[in-house]
Amino acid sequence: MNIFSNVLPIIGISPRNPYYGKQENIRFALSEVLGEYGRAYVMVPDIPDINNYLAYGYEEQEARKEAHDGGEKLKKCVREICAREGWSRDDACKSSAQVRIIHWAEEIEENSSYQKKRIEMKVLYEMDACFREAVRSATAATIEKRIKRSAGAKKHDTKKYIEDIGMDRAVDQAHNYLLAEMAFLEVAPEIFDGERTEYIYHREFGVYENYINGRYSKRPANLSLRILNREQSVPVCVERRDMKDGWVPQQHNVISLKL
């Protein structure tokens, strides 16, 4: 019996994340997850990413195009890796496929469970000052990274745009990306017929870790986090396993050689 049969291992691949700009890092995550669970779900949050481009100064139509194109590029990369490795992929919703690429526009954005959770997440953001500050801080840090990469750009100089409007206004728009992502992860088991989500990411994710461990005014019962990073010789794995007395946080090292 596979003890992970009802777990949804979801690999989050962000369109603008330099780590996932390297195909080998995506292949590594897929290989590790398939080796343990036998299947992998790939989440490319292209629709939520529109919020980031709007915050960077793009007009709405252009923001939608940039987010869409970035998402499609990553999905194509996943398909190419699956073809090379001989892994079956699931663009046609075949339950037997090893790699399931989630299409946000078609499967998530209009889903009633997601929409309800998205509202709940927004209420938490508005009512819980600690959660709100954590979300805004994480969002501002992402914007700062974007500023460094785009300084002096002729078409879209994010640094100049943020200087003009102020960081607070940029965060007011961009924080919706993180809320959307967290809302989806919590309702994913309902959408894809599982019991809990194990989110696979390449680094620590402070606001998410604090959320699943009950640091804010709500504690979800169906989330966990696993960190896999090919660029570390011994990736750190942070998980919450199903224990007799409920969900408890654990932290340990997972031996995995750098490829």
N, C-alpha and C positions, 0 to 999 in steps of 0.2 A: 504493500500500500504506500502510495506517495503522500507523505505528511504535508506536502506543499500543494496538493491538488486543488485546494480552494483559495490559494493565495494568488493575487494578481501582481506579478513582478513587473512594475512599470518603469522603464528607463526614460528619464526626462532628458530630451536633447533640445537645447535652446538654439534657435537659429543664429544668434549673434555671439554665441559662446566660443571663444578661441579654442578651448579644449576639444570641443566636438568638431572643430574645423579640420581635425586630423582623423582620417578614416580609420587608422589603426586603433584609436581610442574608442571609436564606436564599435569596431569589431571585437575588441577586448571585452567591453561591457556585454555585448550579445553572447559571446562565447562563455563567459563566466555564468551568466544568468541561465543560459540554455543547459549548461552542465549541471546546474543545481536543480532547476525547476522543470526543465524539459520544454519550456515555452517562454516567450518574452513579449511583452507589450511595449511598443515604442510610442511615446507621446511627444509630438512636435507642436508646441502651443503657438501656432502661427496666427490664429485669430486674436488671442490675447495680446500678441506682440504688436498689434496695431497701436495699442496704447503707448508703447515705448516710442514708436516712430512719431506719434503725435507730440509726445513730450519733447522730442528732439528737434521739433520745428518743421516737420513734414506736413504738407497739406493732406487732407483726409484721403483723397483718391491715391495720392502717391504713397501714403503710409500703408494703405491696404495692399498696393502692388508690391512694395518692398517686403512686407510681412509674408505675403503669399509666395513670392519668388524665393525668399529665404527658406520657407518651410518646404517647398517643393524640391529645392536643392538637397536638403537633408534627407527627405524621403527617397529621392533618387539614389543617394549615397547608400542608404540602408538596403535598398533593392539590389544594388550592385554587389554589396558585401554578401548578401544572402545567395546571390547567383554564384559567386566565386566559391563560397564555402559549402554550397549544396544544401543550404537550409531552406525549407519551404516557407514561403511568406504568405500572409493573409491579407490581400487587398480585396478579396471577394468574400470575406467573412466565413472562410472555411475553418471549422473548429479544430480540424486536425493539423493545421499549419503550425510551424514552430515559432515563427515571428509574426506578430500581429501589429501592423501599422495603424495607429488610431488616427482617423481623419476628423479633426476638430469641427470643421464647418458642418459636415454631414452627420456626425454622431454625437457631438457634445453640445454645441452652441444652442440648439433648440430643444434639447432634452429637458423635460419638465423637472426631473429630479435635480439636475445640475442648476437650472434656473432658480429653483427654491433654495438650494444650498448657497448659491451665489448671493442671494439676498441675505441669508443668514450670516454669511461671512462679512458682508458689508455692515450689517447691524453690529456684529462683534467689533469690527473696526471702529465704528462710531461710538460704541458704549464702553469699550475696554481701553483705557489710556495706555496701558503697558503694551497691549497687542498693537495698537495704532502706532506707537512710537517705534516698535520693533520693525513693523512693516515699512514705515517711512524711512527709517535708518537704512534698512537693506536696499530699498529702492534708490535712495540717494547715493549709496555706495556704487550701485550699478551705473547710475548716470555719470558719476565721477570717472569711472573707467571708460565710458563712451567718450567723455570730453577729452580725455588724454589721447584716445585713438583718432579723434576727428579734428583736432586742433589744426587750423589753417586750411581745412578742406574748402575747395572753391564752391562746391555745390551745396553742401550742408555742413556748416561749421557749428556743431552743437555747442561748443564752448561759447561762442559769441551769442548764440540764441539764448542759452541759459543765463548768461550775464544780463541780457536784455530783459528777460521776463522774471528772473529770480528762481532759485532752486525750489522754493516752496510750491510755486505754480507748476513746475515740471513734475514734482512728486505727486501733486494733486491728480495729475493725469496718469502717470506711469504706475502708481501703486496698484491700479486695477489689474495689471498683469499678474502680480503675485497673488492677489485675492482670487482671481479666476483659476489659477493653477492649483491653489490649495483647495478650493471648492471642488474642482474636478477629482482630485485625488481621494477626497473623502467619499464621494458618491460613485466612484469607479466600480466598487464591488456590486453595487445595485445595477449599474448599467451593463456590466459585463459578466454578471452572474458568478460572483465570488464572495468570499467572506471577509477578506481584508486586503488592503493595498500595501505592498512593500515597495516603497519608492527607491529607485536605484539612481544615485547621483554620484558625481565625481569628487565632491568635497563636502565639508560641513555645511549645514543649512540651518543656521541658528534659530530663526523665527519658526521654522517648521518643526525642528526638534523640540523647542519649548512648547509648541502647540500640542504635539502628540504626547508630551509628558505632563500635560496639565498645568503648565505655568501661567496660563491665562484663565479667564472665567469659564472656559469650557474645556473638557477633555474628551476627545473622540476615542472610540473603542476599536477602530478598525484600521489603524494606520501604523506603519513602521518605516524605518529608514535604513538603507544599506549604502555605504560609501565604497565605491570601487574606482580606483585611480591607477591606470596603467603606468603613469609617470612616477609612481612611488613603488619601491621594491616590495614593500609590505603594506598594501592598502589597509586603512583602518575601516572596520565595519562597525557601525552603530546600529543596533537593532532593538526592537521590542518584541519579545517572543511570547507566545501563548503559554502562560504558566498556570498552575492549579488555582491560584488565588487571583487571577486576572492578568492584565497586561502590565509588565514591569520593564523598565529600561535596563539594557545591558550594554556593555561596551567591551570589545575584545579585538584582537588582531586576527586577520585572515591571511594565511600565508599564500601569496600568489606572486610568482616571479615576474619581474619586468620582462616584457617581450621585445 
